Amino acid sequence: MWKEQLSSIENVEYYAIIGFFIFFVFFILITIHTMKLDKKKTQIYGNLPLDEDKKQVEQQNFTL
């Protein structure tokens, strides 16, 4: 059933290529953003669930 419906769409293969391209560009952008993150901020973010007191975050001149 699906095979018949999809085969009736003209140029359906372009949808797969466009979808892959959008995914690939998004993945690359997220990777670049992650690599550029400040190491100090990532440590603060990582310790945030374990911190009982927000004063430690405020003392480091970093506001959420």
Distance bins in CASP14 RR format, pairs under 12 A and 6 or more apart:
PFRMAT RR
TARGET T0000
AUTHOR 0000-0000-0000
RMODE 2
METHOD distances of the structure
MODEL  1
1 7 0 0 0 0 0 1 0 0 0 0 0
1 8 0 0 0 0 0 1 0 0 0 0 0
2 8 0 0 0 0 0 1 0 0 0 0 0
2 9 0 0 0 0 0 1 0 0 0 0 0
2 12 0 0 0 0 0 1 0 0 0 0 0
3 9 0 0 0 0 0 1 0 0 0 0 0
3 12 0 0 0 0 0 1 0 0 0 0 0
4 12 0 0 0 0 0 1 0 0 0 0 0
5 12 0 0 0 0 1 0 0 0 0 0 0
6 12 1 0 1 0 0 0 0 0 0 0 0
6 13 0 0 0 0 1 0 0 0 0 0 0
6 15 0 0 0 0 1 0 0 0 0 0 0
6 16 0 0 0 0 0 1 0 0 0 0 0
7 13 0 0 0 0 0 1 0 0 0 0 0
9 15 0 0 0 0 1 0 0 0 0 0 0
9 16 0 0 0 0 0 1 0 0 0 0 0
11 17 0 0 0 0 1 0 0 0 0 0 0
11 18 0 0 0 0 0 1 0 0 0 0 0
12 18 0 0 0 0 0 1 0 0 0 0 0
13 19 0 0 0 0 0 1 0 0 0 0 0
13 20 0 0 0 0 0 1 0 0 0 0 0
14 20 0 0 0 0 0 1 0 0 0 0 0
14 21 0 0 0 0 0 1 0 0 0 0 0
15 21 0 0 0 0 0 1 0 0 0 0 0
15 22 0 0 0 0 0 1 0 0 0 0 0
16 22 0 0 0 0 0 1 0 0 0 0 0
16 23 0 0 0 0 0 1 0 0 0 0 0
17 23 0 0 0 0 0 1 0 0 0 0 0
17 24 0 0 0 0 0 1 0 0 0 0 0
18 24 0 0 0 0 0 1 0 0 0 0 0
18 25 0 0 0 0 0 1 0 0 0 0 0
19 25 0 0 0 0 1 0 0 0 0 0 0
19 26 0 0 0 0 1 0 0 0 0 0 0
19 27 0 0 0 0 0 1 0 0 0 0 0
20 26 0 0 0 0 0 1 0 0 0 0 0
20 27 0 0 0 0 0 1 0 0 0 0 0
21 27 0 0 0 0 0 1 0 0 0 0 0
21 28 0 0 0 0 0 1 0 0 0 0 0
22 28 0 0 0 0 0 1 0 0 0 0 0
22 29 0 0 0 0 0 1 0 0 0 0 0
23 29 0 0 0 0 0 1 0 0 0 0 0
23 30 0 0 0 0 0 1 0 0 0 0 0
24 30 0 0 0 0 0 1 0 0 0 0 0
24 31 0 0 0 0 0 1 0 0 0 0 0
25 31 0 0 0 0 0 1 0 0 0 0 0
25 32 0 0 0 0 0 1 0 0 0 0 0
26 32 0 0 0 0 0 1 0 0 0 0 0
26 33 0 0 0 0 0 1 0 0 0 0 0
27 33 0 0 0 0 0 1 0 0 0 0 0
27 34 0 0 0 0 0 1 0 0 0 0 0
28 34 0 0 0 0 0 1 0 0 0 0 0
28 35 0 0 0 0 0 1 0 0 0 0 0
29 35 0 0 0 0 0 1 0 0 0 0 0
29 36 0 0 0 0 0 1 0 0 0 0 0
30 36 0 0 0 0 0 1 0 0 0 0 0
30 37 0 0 0 0 0 1 0 0 0 0 0
31 37 0 0 0 0 0 1 0 0 0 0 0
33 42 0 0 0 0 0 1 0 0 0 0 0
34 41 0 0 0 0 0 1 0 0 0 0 0
34 42 0 0 0 0 1 0 0 0 0 0 0
34 45 0 0 0 0 0 1 0 0 0 0 0
35 42 0 0 0 0 0 1 0 0 0 0 0
36 42 0 0 0 0 0 1 0 0 0 0 0
37 43 0 0 0 0 0 1 0 0 0 0 0
37 44 0 0 0 0 0 1 0 0 0 0 0
37 45 0 0 0 0 1 0 0 0 0 0 0
37 46 0 0 0 0 0 1 0 0 0 0 0
38 44 0 0 0 0 1 0 0 0 0 0 0
38 45 0 0 0 0 0 1 0 0 0 0 0
38 60 0 0 0 0 0 1 0 0 0 0 0
38 62 0 0 0 0 1 0 0 0 0 0 0
39 45 0 0 0 0 0 1 0 0 0 0 0
39 46 0 0 0 0 0 1 0 0 0 0 0
40 46 0 0 0 0 0 1 0 0 0 0 0
40 47 0 0 0 0 0 1 0 0 0 0 0
40 57 0 0 0 0 0 1 0 0 0 0 0
40 60 1 0 0 1 0 0 0 0 0 0 0
40 61 0 0 0 0 0 1 0 0 0 0 0
40 62 1 0 0 1 0 0 0 0 0 0 0
41 47 0 0 0 0 0 1 0 0 0 0 0
41 48 0 0 0 0 0 1 0 0 0 0 0
41 57 0 0 0 0 0 1 0 0 0 0 0
41 60 0 0 0 0 1 0 0 0 0 0 0
41 61 0 0 0 0 0 1 0 0 0 0 0
41 62 1 0 0 1 0 0 0 0 0 0 0
41 63 0 0 0 0 0 1 0 0 0 0 0
41 64 0 0 0 0 0 1 0 0 0 0 0
42 48 0 0 0 0 0 1 0 0 0 0 0
42 62 0 0 0 0 0 1 0 0 0 0 0
43 50 0 0 0 0 0 1 0 0 0 0 0
43 51 0 0 0 0 0 1 0 0 0 0 0
43 56 0 0 0 0 0 1 0 0 0 0 0
43 57 0 0 0 0 0 1 0 0 0 0 0
43 60 0 0 0 0 1 0 0 0 0 0 0
43 62 0 0 0 0 0 1 0 0 0 0 0
44 50 0 0 0 0 0 1 0 0 0 0 0
44 51 0 0 0 0 1 0 0 0 0 0 0
44 54 0 0 0 0 0 1 0 0 0 0 0
44 56 0 0 0 0 1 0 0 0 0 0 0
44 57 1 0 0 1 0 0 0 0 0 0 0
44 58 0 0 0 0 0 1 0 0 0 0 0
44 59 0 0 0 0 0 1 0 0 0 0 0
44 60 1 0 0 1 0 0 0 0 0 0 0
44 61 0 0 0 0 0 1 0 0 0 0 0
44 62 1 0 1 0 0 0 0 0 0 0 0
44 63 0 0 0 0 0 1 0 0 0 0 0
44 64 0 0 0 0 1 0 0 0 0 0 0
45 51 0 0 0 0 0 1 0 0 0 0 0
45 57 0 0 0 0 1 0 0 0 0 0 0
45 60 0 0 0 0 0 1 0 0 0 0 0
45 62 0 0 0 0 1 0 0 0 0 0 0
45 64 0 0 0 0 1 0 0 0 0 0 0
46 57 0 0 0 0 0 1 0 0 0 0 0
47 53 0 0 0 0 0 1 0 0 0 0 0
47 54 0 0 0 0 0 1 0 0 0 0 0
47 56 0 0 0 0 1 0 0 0 0 0 0
47 57 0 0 0 0 1 0 0 0 0 0 0
47 60 0 0 0 0 0 1 0 0 0 0 0
47 62 0 0 0 0 0 1 0 0 0 0 0
48 54 0 0 0 0 1 0 0 0 0 0 0
48 56 0 0 0 0 1 0 0 0 0 0 0
48 57 1 0 0 1 0 0 0 0 0 0 0
48 60 0 0 0 0 0 1 0 0 0 0 0
48 62 0 0 0 0 0 1 0 0 0 0 0
48 64 0 0 0 0 1 0 0 0 0 0 0
50 56 0 0 0 0 0 1 0 0 0 0 0
50 57 0 0 0 0 0 1 0 0 0 0 0
51 57 1 0 0 1 0 0 0 0 0 0 0
51 58 0 0 0 0 0 1 0 0 0 0 0
51 59 0 0 0 0 0 1 0 0 0 0 0
51 60 0 0 0 0 0 1 0 0 0 0 0
51 62 0 0 0 0 0 1 0 0 0 0 0
51 64 0 0 0 0 0 1 0 0 0 0 0
53 59 0 0 0 0 1 0 0 0 0 0 0
54 60 0 0 0 0 0 1 0 0 0 0 0
54 62 0 0 0 0 0 1 0 0 0 0 0
54 63 0 0 0 0 1 0 0 0 0 0 0
54 64 0 0 0 0 1 0 0 0 0 0 0
55 62 0 0 0 0 0 1 0 0 0 0 0
56 62 0 0 0 0 1 0 0 0 0 0 0
57 63 1 0 0 1 0 0 0 0 0 0 0
57 64 1 0 0 1 0 0 0 0 0 0 0
58 64 0 0 0 0 1 0 0 0 0 0 0
END
